Amino acid sequence: MKSHAPTREARGGASRSAAATANAPREVRLIGGLWKRSKLPVADKPGLRPTPDRVRETLFNWLGQDLSGWRVLDAYAGSGALGFEAASRGAAQVTLLERDTQLAASLRASQQRLKASQMDVRQADAIAWMRSAAPGSFELVFIDPPFDANLFDASIAAARPLLASDGFIYLEAPVALTQAPAGLRLHRQGRAGAVFFHLLQRDDHAGGTASVTEAQP
């Protein structure tokens, strides 16, 4: 995806997102499903940017509010906002990957507090884990890495084989994708402040087009 992921143009967006990270809330609230209004702690960690309420609302409007039976991977879990939101909306299996020891422990504590038996927290490197996972294992993969880590290309390449038929990848980035990577089509995309968010869908044939939605930060 050499020409598709954010590269040089991302530097300005990454700088703007650093300010957003500094002002990030210390907790995030789930907005739908079984655990609506439940709060998750947000650690003071560099690059940790919980997906805002309005962006999550837009995303789950795109996906549909009921994820019953879905298998979901949150590859850069952080606060766990995306993964817990999916589980709250009925996902049958949610795997959270987090490399940081403190964040992984916080995710496990939230899992236990909410009695989220369908969730599995793994302390692991996201790309290495995805490269070793079974193909076709997930209907939905969340990819929201630290913007300054330059992990977009490798993450999408590792996630694409994991998608079931018609499965989705959700990507947050400091700039908008201009073209879908091979094997995917750009289903929807939007922007909230300095963050561009995209819903990519598995497509074994041709690429597609995207509509743009403006979400409030």
Backbone torsions as a table, in degrees:
resi	resn	phi	psi	omega
1	MET	NA	35.2	-171.0
2	LYS	-53.5	-42.6	-176.5
3	SER	-92.4	0.2	-173.0
4	HIS	-102.0	-36.1	-174.8
5	ALA	-83.3	160.0	179.6
6	PRO	-60.3	133.8	178.5
7	THR	-129.4	-114.9	-176.2
8	ARG	-60.8	-38.1	-178.3
9	GLU	-65.4	-18.9	-176.2
10	ALA	-73.5	-15.5	-173.1
11	ARG	-61.2	-42.6	178.1
12	GLY	-63.9	-42.3	179.1
13	GLY	-65.4	-38.0	179.0
14	ALA	-65.1	-37.5	177.7
15	SER	-65.0	-41.7	178.7
16	ARG	-65.5	-36.6	-178.8
17	SER	-71.2	-23.9	177.0
18	ALA	-62.3	-39.3	176.8
19	ALA	-65.3	-39.2	178.2
20	ALA	-63.6	-38.2	178.1
21	THR	-63.1	-42.1	-179.3
22	ALA	-62.2	-30.5	-178.3
23	ASN	-99.8	12.3	-175.7
24	ALA	-65.0	147.5	178.2
25	PRO	-67.2	157.3	-179.9
26	ARG	-90.8	1.7	171.2
27	GLU	-153.8	156.6	178.6
28	VAL	-130.5	144.2	-176.1
29	ARG	-108.2	133.9	174.5
30	LEU	-71.4	143.0	-169.6
31	ILE	-111.8	-3.2	-178.6
32	GLY	-154.6	164.1	172.5
33	GLY	80.8	-157.7	-173.4
34	LEU	-58.3	-38.3	-175.1
35	TRP	-106.2	27.6	178.9
36	LYS	-52.4	133.9	-179.2
37	ARG	77.9	-3.2	173.8
38	SER	-68.6	146.8	-175.6
39	LYS	-108.6	143.0	174.8
40	LEU	-116.5	137.4	177.9
41	PRO	-71.0	149.8	176.9
42	VAL	-122.4	111.1	-178.4
43	ALA	-71.2	155.3	176.8
44	ASP	-85.2	85.4	-177.3
45	LYS	-126.5	140.2	177.6
46	PRO	-57.5	133.3	175.7
47	GLY	81.9	-3.0	-178.4
48	LEU	-82.9	114.3	-176.5
49	ARG	-128.7	92.0	177.7
50	PRO	-59.3	137.9	178.4
51	THR	-62.3	125.0	-175.5
52	PRO	-62.0	157.2	-179.2
53	ASP	-53.1	-47.7	-174.4
54	ARG	-66.6	-33.1	177.2
55	VAL	-70.2	-42.4	177.0
56	ARG	-63.0	-38.6	177.4
57	GLU	-60.7	-45.3	178.5
58	THR	-62.9	-45.6	-178.9
59	LEU	-58.0	-47.2	-176.4
60	PHE	-78.4	-16.5	166.4
61	ASN	-68.8	-39.3	177.4
62	TRP	-64.7	-45.3	-174.3
63	LEU	-77.5	-25.7	-169.6
64	GLY	99.9	145.4	-171.9
65	GLN	-76.0	-20.4	-175.9
66	ASP	-107.2	112.2	179.1
67	LEU	-105.0	28.0	-177.5
68	SER	-53.4	128.6	177.9
69	GLY	86.6	-9.8	-177.2
70	TRP	-73.2	147.4	170.3
71	ARG	-106.3	126.0	-169.4
72	VAL	-127.6	139.6	175.6
73	LEU	-120.1	124.7	172.5
74	ASP	-105.2	98.7	-166.9
75	ALA	-74.3	-29.5	177.8
76	TYR	-127.7	75.7	-162.6
77	ALA	-64.8	-42.1	179.5
78	GLY	59.0	-114.9	177.8
79	SER	-73.5	-18.7	-177.7
80	GLY	86.4	7.5	-174.0
81	ALA	-56.1	-44.6	-177.7
82	LEU	-70.8	-46.3	-178.4
83	GLY	-64.9	-43.4	178.3
84	PHE	-67.3	-34.2	177.4
85	GLU	-63.0	-41.6	178.8
86	ALA	-64.9	-42.9	178.8
87	ALA	-65.0	-38.6	178.8
88	SER	-61.3	-27.6	-178.0
89	ARG	-97.4	16.9	168.5
90	GLY	104.4	1.6	179.6
91	ALA	-55.9	137.7	-175.3
92	ALA	-77.2	-29.6	-176.3
93	GLN	-147.7	125.5	178.3
94	VAL	-129.8	119.9	178.0
95	THR	-104.9	125.2	179.2
96	LEU	-107.9	124.6	176.4
97	LEU	-106.8	130.1	177.7
98	GLU	-150.7	124.4	-176.7
99	ARG	-79.7	-31.3	-175.6
100	ASP	-74.1	129.9	-176.4
101	THR	-62.2	-45.5	-178.5
102	GLN	-64.3	-43.9	-179.4
103	LEU	-66.8	-40.2	177.7
104	ALA	-61.4	-40.4	178.1
105	ALA	-65.1	-39.2	178.1
106	SER	-64.5	-39.7	177.5
107	LEU	-62.8	-42.1	179.1
108	ARG	-65.3	-37.4	178.1
109	ALA	-64.0	-42.1	177.5
110	SER	-65.7	-39.5	177.4
111	GLN	-59.6	-45.4	-179.3
112	GLN	-68.0	-40.4	-178.9
113	ARG	-62.8	-39.0	-178.7
114	LEU	-88.8	-2.3	-178.0
115	LYS	54.7	48.1	-175.8
116	ALA	-89.7	78.2	-174.6
117	SER	-68.1	-19.7	-179.8
118	GLN	-82.3	-0.1	-176.9
119	MET	-104.3	144.0	-178.9
120	ASP	-131.6	115.0	-179.9
121	VAL	-95.8	124.6	178.4
122	ARG	-119.0	126.0	171.5
123	GLN	-84.5	105.2	-171.0
124	ALA	-159.6	158.1	170.0
125	ASP	-75.8	125.7	-171.3
126	ALA	-61.0	-48.5	-175.1
127	ILE	-66.3	-44.4	178.9
128	ALA	-61.7	-41.9	180.0
129	TRP	-63.9	-46.5	-178.8
130	MET	-63.3	-36.6	-179.4
131	ARG	-66.0	-23.0	-178.6
132	SER	-101.7	-3.4	-177.8
133	ALA	-79.2	160.0	-177.8
134	ALA	-71.0	137.3	177.1
135	PRO	-60.8	149.6	175.6
136	GLY	68.9	24.4	-171.8
137	SER	-86.9	-13.0	-171.2
138	PHE	-138.3	142.7	171.0
139	GLU	-83.8	-19.8	-175.5
140	LEU	-151.6	131.5	175.6
141	VAL	-125.2	125.7	174.7
142	PHE	-93.3	129.5	176.4
143	ILE	-126.3	108.1	-179.7
144	ASP	-141.1	68.7	-177.2
145	PRO	-78.2	165.8	171.5
146	PRO	-54.7	133.7	-172.7
147	PHE	-64.4	-28.1	-176.4
148	ASP	-90.4	6.0	-175.8
149	ALA	-91.6	-9.2	177.6
150	ASN	54.9	49.7	-177.2
151	LEU	-107.4	6.7	-172.1
152	PHE	-64.2	-53.0	-177.9
153	ASP	-58.0	-53.1	-175.4
154	ALA	-65.0	-36.3	-179.2
155	SER	-66.8	-46.1	-179.8
156	ILE	-66.2	-40.3	178.6
157	ALA	-62.3	-38.0	179.9
158	ALA	-75.1	-31.8	-177.0
159	ALA	-79.2	-32.6	-173.9
160	ARG	-53.8	-46.2	-179.9
161	PRO	-67.0	-16.7	-177.6
162	LEU	-80.5	-11.4	-175.9
163	LEU	-75.6	134.2	168.7
164	ALA	-70.8	172.8	178.6
165	SER	-56.1	129.1	-178.6
166	ASP	65.4	16.9	179.1
167	GLY	-70.0	166.7	-173.5
168	PHE	-121.0	148.2	165.0
169	ILE	-116.2	128.5	172.6
170	TYR	-102.6	127.2	-175.5
171	LEU	-127.1	132.1	168.7
172	GLU	-109.2	139.9	-176.1
173	ALA	-153.5	162.9	179.8
174	PRO	-80.5	-9.5	173.1
175	VAL	-138.8	161.8	-179.3
176	ALA	-77.8	142.1	169.9
177	LEU	-69.1	140.2	177.7
178	THR	-99.2	-16.0	-178.2
179	GLN	-155.8	143.4	-179.9
180	ALA	-72.8	143.8	173.8
181	PRO	-64.5	163.5	179.5
182	ALA	-57.1	135.4	177.7
183	GLY	82.9	6.5	-180.0
184	LEU	-136.8	156.3	170.1
185	ARG	-124.1	148.3	-179.0
186	LEU	-82.9	102.9	-173.2
187	HIS	-79.0	-49.9	177.4
188	ARG	-147.8	157.6	172.8
189	GLN	-154.1	158.8	-179.1
190	GLY	-157.7	-177.9	-178.6
191	ARG	-142.7	140.4	173.1
192	ALA	-136.7	102.2	-176.9
193	GLY	62.3	-124.1	-178.2
194	ALA	-87.5	2.2	-175.7
195	VAL	-107.9	129.7	173.5
196	PHE	-104.9	132.6	-178.3
197	PHE	-124.6	143.8	-169.5
198	HIS	-137.1	142.7	171.6
199	LEU	-116.7	110.9	-179.8
200	LEU	-102.6	142.4	-179.4
201	GLN	-122.9	141.2	177.5
202	ARG	-56.5	132.7	179.4
203	ASP	-146.4	109.6	-177.0
204	ASP	-81.5	1.5	-178.0
205	HIS	-120.9	-109.3	-175.1
206	ALA	-94.4	165.0	174.6
207	GLY	-78.2	177.1	-177.8
208	GLY	-137.3	-168.4	179.7
209	THR	-114.9	167.7	-178.3
210	ALA	-128.9	151.2	170.8
211	SER	-102.0	152.6	-175.8
212	VAL	-106.6	128.8	177.9
213	THR	-120.4	129.6	178.7
214	GLU	-95.4	112.6	177.1
215	ALA	-100.9	145.3	179.5
216	GLN	-77.1	138.0	178.4
217	PRO	-66.0	NA	NA
